[in-house]
């Protein structure tokens, strides 16, 4: 039997390392391409059984139709979020879409907490200062996390790890989720609130909901105006959960005390690439990077050894199940 042919877009050295290890069990013909999937690279999918993409590869209606024309039978996302895929177009074209719903909630949760701690205790500034022989503490004062309140939006797999860690610091938790799990909340000793109550009470707000029509620009001017002065906002979810220009206004006025952003609404042009020899022509991103109370990381929440190992195993298992006609446990539908 011919090996299953898979075109793998946005391939980075760490992807190739972990997928090659995992592929020893499957023996697929994996063709790695550095570039993103787009209409200029679609020709590379000709005759492929499956196409594997990541968070910044856009599978819109045009791409999906072209994939089907090229004979592609499965679109395999090697990530949890699927906001980059037009699921209606996929259904209309008969192209099943699979994903990796869970690979390591610890990876993203721990990164969210790393951003909180760094911003609070100004580790990013202290690091540069002491390297330059400057041992002054001016401007580095933080606050005790103990007895402060965290507002957690979305209480799924990642958020639950964040809540557990923050409770370890002695923080109070307010959470919002349109599908609250009251028994979990009782067991963990926190309570669900409305968004307004969460905004009014939280010292740190961390976003862990998916990007949907309901959550696009959740953090807008009305949300920010309801928040505490000096609030810290952490986003490891998706960039478009926050209206970035409005966030910048809040940072300039001091209403927002700090922001930790692992995702950015226009990240596709920059994140995962070395642009250090170029001028940043995205003025919004450049402004964000100019604040000393903002940390931007380039969508690296997932980047742990354990997560990469699981992503590779689950993605290749998804492809294998499809090829063998087995039920697709990780099928994405518009109702997912
Ligand atoms: P999950 O599906 O386990 O949890 C999502 C939670 O959000 C659910 O409890 C759901 O009820 C809730 N939710 C849905 N609509 C909501 C709304 N309108 N307002 C508030 N909550 C709402 O997802 P998981 O695994 O915890 O991941 C959360 C998000 O994190 C993903 O959707 C993805 O966008 C992002 N992510 C980021 C990564 C990174 O590297 N930075 C890696 C993996 C995921």
Boltz pocket constraint, residues with backbone or C-beta under 6 A from the ligand:
constraints:
  - pocket:
      binder: B
      contacts: [[A, 80], [A, 81], [A, 101], [A, 102], [A, 105], [A, 108], [A, 153], [A, 154], [A, 155], [A, 156], [A, 157], [A, 158], [A, 159], [A, 176], [A, 177], [A, 178], [A, 179], [A, 207], [A, 208], [A, 209], [A, 210], [A, 211], [A, 212], [A, 214], [A, 215], [A, 236], [A, 237], [A, 238], [A, 262], [A, 263], [A, 299], [A, 300], [A, 301], [A, 302], [A, 303]]
      max_distance: 6.0
